[in-house]
Amino acid sequence: MKLPIAYKEIDLTSAKLLRRGKVRDIFDLGDKLLFVASDRISAFDVVLPNAIPYKGKVLNSISAFWFRKVKDIIPSHFITDDVDEFPIDLSGEEKGMLEGRSSLVYKGEMIDVECVVRGYLDGSGWKSYKKTGKLFDIPLPSGLKQGDKLPEPLFTPTTKAQSGHDESVSFSQVKNEIGEEKAQYLKGKSIELYRTAFDYAIEKGLVLADTKFEFTVVDDEIRLADEIFTPDSSRFWDKTDYKPGGPQPSYDKQYIRDWLSGQDWDRTPPAPELPGDVIERSVEKYLDVYRKITGLKLS
């Protein structure tokens, strides 16, 4: 597979860089922000030395697709992903670099809760169940297997850690932190969004096992923010291959995590270099989930 240039960092001459996250470079445009999804990839909270071509375009384009699709459920911070509508002067080279991987969004005040919804028992939820018989603080039936579908989608919020791992918190803690009304609203909207995307994805041959959302407040209105239903924020499985009772092949970064787990690495920087075949397989997974969700091929 011949791969295009992978963009690890994005710099613009006519916009001020606000911060670089693990994946996104964010530029300050006054009352708006420009979110640019790089091709950086992190695992175990460490940014890897290699970038994954197409990854930023996949994440940004899938999010833009979903922001438009769920706008009747809840408004979002998303304005446009059309580079010709960005309110800054861009060179032809900059436009080419930003095409498909950038979105203009409203600036708001982020709510410090990761709103996680789980429809299946896997990941940290499976670890919790094996240890306690509960999904964190939520009682579950006995005898469930890894990958089993839960009786109903469950809201399992976490903290928003600036570094390190997010930590599970109870819904009661969330209510204490942000207030009863706001907490109930976020829970209800998160579960409604999950159900909507699950029904859509299953028709496309994908199982949406779990996902997470972030919300922001813009002009006193709660809006959906960051990214939604991407392979980085959600656990997608192939419907045909789904078989509870063990790990499921997924479209997220688990393939890279599995490779890293087989290396002599203590999970502190610097991370080992990814071999070419691991990069290519990751690209295939990202492009495949993009095609399944949107029905389009990435240009």
C-alpha positions as CSV (number, residue, x, y, z in Angstrom):
1,M,0.0,0.0,0.0
2,K,1.4,3.4,-1.0
3,L,0.6,5.8,1.9
4,P,0.4,9.6,1.7
5,I,2.2,12.0,3.9
6,A,1.3,11.7,7.6
7,Y,0.9,15.0,9.4
8,K,2.3,14.9,12.9
9,E,2.0,18.6,13.6
10,I,0.1,21.4,11.9
11,D,1.3,25.0,11.9
12,L,-0.5,27.9,10.2
13,T,0.8,31.3,9.4
14,S,-2.5,33.2,9.9
15,A,-3.8,31.6,13.1
16,K,-2.5,31.3,16.6
17,L,-1.9,27.9,18.0
18,L,-3.7,27.5,21.3
19,R,-2.6,24.0,22.2
20,R,-1.5,20.7,20.9
21,G,-3.3,17.7,22.3
22,K,-2.6,14.0,21.8
23,V,-4.2,14.2,18.4
24,R,-5.6,17.7,17.8
25,D,-3.9,21.0,17.1
26,I,-6.3,23.8,18.2
27,F,-6.1,27.3,16.9
28,D,-7.7,30.4,18.5
29,L,-9.8,32.4,16.1
30,G,-11.4,34.8,18.6
31,D,-14.9,33.6,19.4
32,K,-14.3,30.4,17.4
33,L,-11.7,27.7,17.3
34,L,-10.1,25.7,14.5
35,F,-9.8,22.0,15.4
36,V,-7.2,20.2,13.2
37,A,-6.9,16.4,13.6
38,S,-3.3,15.4,13.1
39,D,-2.2,11.9,12.2
40,R,-0.6,11.5,15.7
41,I,-1.6,8.4,17.6
42,S,-1.2,7.7,21.3
43,A,-1.4,4.5,23.3
44,F,-1.2,3.9,27.1
45,D,-1.2,7.8,27.3
46,V,2.0,8.1,25.3
47,V,2.2,9.7,21.9
48,L,3.9,7.3,19.6
49,P,6.8,8.3,17.4
50,N,5.0,7.2,14.2
51,A,1.9,8.9,12.7
52,I,-0.9,7.0,10.9
53,P,-1.7,8.4,7.5
54,Y,-5.4,9.3,6.9
55,K,-6.1,9.0,10.6
56,G,-6.8,12.7,11.1
57,K,-9.0,12.9,8.1
58,V,-11.0,9.8,9.3
59,L,-11.6,11.2,12.8
60,N,-12.6,14.7,11.6
61,S,-14.8,13.5,8.7
62,I,-16.6,10.9,10.8
63,S,-17.3,13.5,13.5
64,A,-18.6,16.0,11.0
65,F,-20.8,13.3,9.5
66,W,-22.3,12.6,13.0
67,F,-22.6,16.2,14.1
68,R,-24.8,16.8,11.1
69,K,-26.8,13.6,11.7
70,V,-27.6,14.1,15.3
71,K,-28.3,17.9,15.2
72,D,-32.0,17.3,16.0
73,I,-31.1,15.5,19.2
74,I,-28.7,18.1,20.5
75,P,-26.8,21.1,18.9
76,S,-23.0,20.8,18.7
77,H,-20.1,23.2,18.6
78,F,-19.5,22.2,14.9
79,I,-19.9,25.0,12.3
80,T,-18.3,23.7,9.1
81,D,-15.5,21.6,7.8
82,D,-15.3,23.5,4.5
83,V,-11.9,25.1,4.4
84,D,-13.2,27.8,2.0
85,E,-15.5,29.0,4.8
86,F,-12.8,29.3,7.5
87,P,-12.4,33.0,8.5
88,I,-8.6,33.1,8.0
89,D,-6.3,33.6,5.0
90,L,-4.8,30.2,4.0
91,S,-2.3,29.4,1.3
92,G,-3.0,26.7,-1.2
93,E,-0.6,24.4,0.6
94,E,-2.4,25.1,3.9
95,K,-5.8,24.4,2.4
96,G,-4.6,21.1,1.0
97,M,-3.2,20.2,4.4
98,L,-6.4,21.1,6.3
99,E,-8.8,19.6,3.8
100,G,-10.8,16.9,5.4
101,R,-9.0,17.1,8.7
102,S,-10.2,20.4,10.2
103,S,-13.4,21.9,11.5
104,L,-14.4,25.4,12.6
105,V,-16.2,25.2,15.9
106,Y,-17.8,27.6,18.5
107,K,-15.7,28.4,21.5
108,G,-17.3,27.4,24.8
109,E,-16.7,26.3,28.3
110,M,-16.1,22.6,28.5
111,I,-18.0,20.6,31.1
112,D,-15.5,18.5,33.2
113,V,-17.1,15.1,32.7
114,E,-16.5,12.4,30.2
115,C,-19.9,11.0,29.4
116,V,-19.4,7.3,28.7
117,V,-22.2,5.0,27.6
118,R,-21.7,1.2,27.5
119,G,-23.9,-1.2,25.7
120,Y,-21.6,-4.2,26.0
121,L,-19.3,-5.5,28.7
122,D,-15.7,-5.0,27.7
123,G,-12.6,-2.9,28.4
124,S,-12.4,-1.4,31.9
125,G,-16.0,-2.3,32.4
126,W,-15.2,-6.0,32.0
127,K,-12.3,-5.6,34.4
128,S,-14.6,-4.0,37.0
129,Y,-17.2,-6.8,36.6
130,K,-14.6,-9.6,36.9
131,K,-13.4,-8.0,40.2
132,T,-16.6,-6.9,41.8
133,G,-19.6,-8.3,39.9
134,K,-20.6,-4.7,39.1
135,L,-20.0,-2.2,36.3
136,F,-18.1,0.2,38.5
137,D,-21.0,1.1,41.0
138,I,-23.8,-0.4,38.9
139,P,-25.0,-3.9,39.9
140,L,-25.2,-6.4,37.0
141,P,-26.6,-9.9,36.6
142,S,-24.2,-12.7,37.5
143,G,-22.6,-15.0,34.8
144,L,-22.0,-12.4,32.1
145,K,-19.1,-13.0,29.7
146,Q,-16.7,-10.6,28.1
147,G,-18.4,-9.0,25.2
148,D,-21.9,-9.7,26.4
149,K,-24.6,-7.2,25.5
150,L,-25.8,-5.4,28.7
151,P,-29.5,-5.4,29.6
152,E,-29.6,-1.8,28.6
153,P,-27.1,1.0,27.7
154,L,-25.5,2.3,30.9
155,F,-24.1,5.7,31.7
156,T,-20.7,5.3,33.4
157,P,-19.1,8.8,33.6
158,T,-15.4,9.4,34.2
159,T,-13.2,12.4,35.1
160,K,-11.5,14.4,32.4
161,A,-7.9,13.9,33.2
162,Q,-5.4,16.4,31.7
163,S,-2.7,13.7,31.9
164,G,-2.8,10.0,32.8
165,H,-6.0,7.9,32.9
166,D,-9.6,9.1,33.3
167,E,-11.1,7.7,36.5
168,S,-14.6,6.3,36.9
169,V,-17.0,8.4,39.0
170,S,-20.5,7.7,40.2
171,F,-23.5,9.5,38.8
172,S,-24.1,10.8,42.3
173,Q,-20.7,12.4,42.2
174,V,-21.5,14.0,38.8
175,K,-24.7,15.4,40.2
176,N,-22.8,16.9,43.2
177,E,-20.2,18.4,40.8
178,I,-22.4,20.0,38.1
179,G,-25.9,19.9,39.6
180,E,-28.9,17.6,39.3
181,E,-30.5,19.2,36.3
182,K,-27.4,19.4,34.2
183,A,-26.3,15.8,35.1
184,Q,-29.7,14.3,34.2
185,Y,-29.6,16.2,30.9
186,L,-26.2,14.9,30.0
187,K,-27.1,11.4,31.0
188,G,-30.3,11.4,29.0
189,K,-28.8,12.9,25.9
190,S,-25.7,10.6,26.0
191,I,-27.9,7.5,26.1
192,E,-30.2,8.8,23.4
193,L,-27.2,9.6,21.2
194,Y,-25.8,6.1,21.8
195,R,-29.1,4.4,20.9
196,T,-29.4,6.4,17.7
197,A,-25.9,5.6,16.6
198,F,-26.2,2.0,17.6
199,D,-29.3,1.5,15.4
200,Y,-27.6,3.2,12.5
201,A,-24.3,1.3,12.9
202,I,-25.9,-2.1,13.2
203,E,-27.5,-1.6,9.8
204,K,-24.0,-0.9,8.4
205,G,-22.6,-4.1,9.9
206,L,-21.0,-2.6,12.9
207,V,-21.7,-3.1,16.6
208,L,-21.2,0.1,18.7
209,A,-20.1,-1.5,22.0
210,D,-19.4,1.8,23.9
211,T,-18.6,5.4,23.3
212,K,-17.8,8.7,25.1
213,F,-19.0,12.2,24.7
214,E,-17.8,15.7,25.8
215,F,-20.1,18.7,26.1
216,T,-19.5,22.4,26.2
217,V,-21.5,25.5,27.1
218,V,-21.9,28.1,24.3
219,D,-24.0,31.2,25.2
220,D,-25.7,29.4,28.1
221,E,-26.6,26.4,25.8
222,I,-25.2,22.9,26.3
223,R,-23.7,21.6,23.1
224,L,-22.0,18.4,22.0
225,A,-18.3,18.9,21.5
226,D,-14.9,17.4,20.6
227,E,-15.4,14.2,18.5
228,I,-18.2,11.7,18.3
229,F,-18.5,8.1,17.2
230,T,-15.0,7.8,15.8
231,P,-12.8,4.8,16.2
232,D,-10.8,6.8,18.8
233,S,-13.8,7.7,21.0
234,S,-15.9,4.5,20.4
235,R,-15.5,0.8,20.4
236,F,-16.8,-0.6,17.1
237,W,-16.9,-4.3,16.3
238,D,-17.7,-6.1,13.1
239,K,-21.3,-7.5,13.4
240,T,-20.4,-10.6,11.4
241,D,-17.4,-11.5,13.7
242,Y,-19.1,-10.7,17.0
243,K,-19.0,-13.6,19.4
244,P,-19.2,-13.0,23.2
245,G,-16.9,-14.8,25.5
246,G,-13.6,-13.1,24.8
247,P,-12.0,-10.1,23.2
248,Q,-13.5,-8.8,19.9
249,P,-11.5,-7.6,16.9
250,S,-12.2,-3.8,16.9
251,Y,-11.7,-0.8,14.8
252,D,-10.0,1.3,17.5
253,K,-6.4,1.4,18.6
254,Q,-6.5,-2.0,20.2
255,Y,-4.5,-3.5,17.3
256,I,-1.6,-1.1,18.0
257,R,-2.0,-1.6,21.8
258,D,-1.8,-5.4,21.3
259,W,1.4,-5.0,19.3
260,L,2.9,-2.7,21.9
261,S,2.0,-5.1,24.7
262,G,4.2,-7.7,23.0
263,Q,7.2,-5.4,23.1
264,D,9.8,-4.9,25.8
265,W,8.4,-1.4,26.8
266,D,7.5,0.0,30.2
267,R,4.8,2.3,28.8
268,T,6.8,5.5,29.5
269,P,8.2,7.8,26.7
270,P,9.7,7.2,24.3
271,A,7.5,4.5,22.8
272,P,9.0,2.0,20.3
273,E,8.8,2.7,16.6
274,L,5.8,1.0,14.8
275,P,6.8,-1.4,12.0
276,G,5.4,-0.7,8.5
277,D,3.0,-3.6,8.5
278,V,1.4,-2.4,11.8
279,I,1.0,1.1,10.3
280,E,-0.6,-0.3,7.1
281,R,-3.0,-2.5,9.0
282,S,-4.0,0.4,11.2
283,V,-4.6,2.6,8.1
284,E,-6.8,-0.2,6.6
285,K,-8.9,-0.4,9.8
286,Y,-9.4,3.4,10.0
287,L,-10.4,3.6,6.3
288,D,-12.7,0.6,6.6
289,V,-14.7,2.0,9.5
290,Y,-15.0,5.3,7.6
291,R,-16.4,3.5,4.6
292,K,-18.9,1.5,6.7
293,I,-20.2,4.5,8.6
294,T,-20.4,7.1,5.8
295,G,-20.8,4.9,2.8
296,L,-18.0,7.0,1.1
297,K,-14.4,6.5,0.2
298,L,-12.0,9.0,1.7
299,S,-10.5,11.2,-1.0
